[in-house]
Amino acid sequence: MSADAISPTDAPLRPDTLSESDCAPSDIALKSFFLGPQAENAEWLRQIINQVFESYVRWRREVYPDDGRAISQNDRQSSEFQGRRRHFERELLDLLARFESEVPKYSPRYIGHMFSETSMPAMVGHVLTLLHNPNNISGESSRVGVKLEAEAIDALAEMLGFSSQGKASPRGHFTSGGTIANFEAMTRARSRMLRFIARGAQARARGTLPALSLVEAAHLGWARYDALGPDAPSDTSNAENAENDPLSGDLQAMNPFALAELLRQHFEQPYRGPVLLIGEHKHYSWVKGVELLGLGKEALWPVRLSAEGTLCVEHLEQRLNEAAAAGRPVLMVVSVAGTTELGAFDPIDRVQDLLDRRAAALGHHIWHHVDAAYGGFFAASVCSPESGCALSEPVCRALEAIGRTNSVTLDPHKLGYVPYASGAFIARQAREYLAHRIDAPYLVFDEEARDPGPQTLEGSRSAAGAVATWLTARTIGLNTQGYGRILRRTLEARKRLEATLSELAQPVRLLPASSNLLGFCVGAPGESLSAINARSEALYARFGPQGAGDFFVSKTSLNLSAYGALLHPLLADWEVELDANATHLTVLRLSVMNPFIDSREMKLDLSRAFAQALSEALNALETPQ
Ligand SMILES: *Cc1c(COP(=O)(O)O)cnc(C)c1O
């Protein structure tokens, strides 16, 4: 790559366009996963879609062949039918025309939000499922779909490092996205907590553990929970009273004010509800969640961010102590794998180490959920003995630790390259997945039942997202040879974009990047934060979905108080004037997800073309050099 600054007049064509034969086998594999920026694989995909449709038609005709036909050739030729047909086809043409103005997300020029090209196996899995239209609410409405969903969950669980052994085997289901998957985690953590509390209160009442506090009860852990269970020898005398004891019922179903009163009586201290600990970079779904669960926004206790822009473990420990001192149970600690703003990874390993230490020292077993909606797919794929690791060591350690946590949110419709809607919630242990359903303590723990209906927050659920993920897992592969290739490619592309942007004559300021998201702003020494933010807004007006630029980016704003440890040293280094009315830094955000952005076979060098377009836009804004 040449090191000279890009002047706006050069067309960034590639001098070294590759011929087909120069292509490495790993690049060829990539080319078989996607339709391609110019629909290069259209013939093949057309053939497959036809095959899917033909197979579906044949199936329809073969299931009840003797029933006779309802629609005849004459019907189809009648003027009423023909009129309807013409009308339908006219409307369809209109609709097709309307979609011509859709955001061209398939193009490597789209580097905006967390979506891009979808893979061919995912498209085909999705279309096939649309035809059959199974409802995965239950095995009754989806004979095949629910089985494929369970298999797809198993494949994702394996990728995340959850081991399948007996009672501890992972369980989960597909959701419409990461938001609902996060809610699924919260309801289960709450169910588990209320079961622990109920059992602790019973042990306290009957004198087994007379001094047990509410906080100790809420984090009892399954081993003590089982040991204190209704089968415990000391409890048999109480068995007949169980029916009248509210603690034997479903605390989650109680009126929350009555519950608070019940717990106040039992533990002789006020019950003010649990808290949820998460870094200040949280996705807004967590705010929705605490409100929806009736915990109140106050229950969301923010944890400070470190200089890396990730959860500060020391502050987490402090907050855990504060919660215990305030008599507030910890519903869960949430780590983020791939933050929405910068694609950063919380130190999941160090968070889990801290929670393990507290479990050993204090007997507090705290639920650790990983919001890996964006970054989860990096888990299986990026580090390999042959290729080494394309991510930093702390990120690899974080990813490897996911297998030790309680539950995970994952969005196949982001880095899984699967069409919407496809999110997933997975718990490491079936028991925690089922925490809500088997709420009555006398119910037998049913490990085999995999009918999703009773366990999902959503009711009717399409199987399409699950089947699309299933076919992708079987074809592309949730491993270094499959997703690993795609994601390594995107990491390289991000690095190249960084290099290209820093060659510009204008003062481009890059934020530290750890995956394939890249944030940047433009500001000369001595400029005010407000001026830099205004420039980011102006660039977004050009390169946002409503703009006239031939590239698409997104933007985000980093709050100075939340991201202080990361931002203050950077702003000082860039010699930015802080002004009283700017409380945040607005950055343009590039999601470098498209595997073809750096394809050396394409005529245009898109990284350089983007840098050039940016440079021209900056010149038009008269940016200081
Ligand atoms: C995208 C995202 C979500 C929400 O997922 P949806 O699929 O949009 O509902 C939650 N958390 C993180 C970290 C995300 O990146």
PDBQT file of the ligand as one rigid body, heavy atoms in Angstrom, charges set to zero:
ROOT
HETATM    1  C1  LIG A 701     -27.795  -5.406  19.192  1.00  0.00    +0.000 C 
HETATM    2  C2  LIG A 701     -27.591  -5.538  20.632  1.00  0.00    +0.000 A 
HETATM    3  C3  LIG A 701     -28.660  -5.828  21.502  1.00  0.00    +0.000 A 
HETATM    4  C4  LIG A 701     -30.102  -5.869  21.042  1.00  0.00    +0.000 C 
HETATM    5  O1  LIG A 701     -30.329  -6.754  20.051  1.00  0.00    +0.000 OA
HETATM    6  P1  LIG A 701     -31.593  -6.626  19.064  1.00  0.00    +0.000 P 
HETATM    7  O2  LIG A 701     -31.413  -7.831  18.229  1.00  0.00    +0.000 OA
HETATM    8  O3  LIG A 701     -31.444  -5.342  18.325  1.00  0.00    +0.000 OA
HETATM    9  O4  LIG A 701     -32.815  -6.669  19.899  1.00  0.00    +0.000 OA
HETATM   10  C5  LIG A 701     -28.384  -6.004  22.842  1.00  0.00    +0.000 A 
HETATM   11  N1  LIG A 701     -27.132  -5.907  23.302  1.00  0.00    +0.000 NA
HETATM   12  C6  LIG A 701     -26.077  -5.624  22.505  1.00  0.00    +0.000 A 
HETATM   13  C7  LIG A 701     -24.710  -5.537  23.094  1.00  0.00    +0.000 C 
HETATM   14  C8  LIG A 701     -26.273  -5.427  21.136  1.00  0.00    +0.000 A 
HETATM   15  O5  LIG A 701     -25.232  -5.143  20.344  1.00  0.00    +0.000 OA
ENDROOT
TORSDOF 0
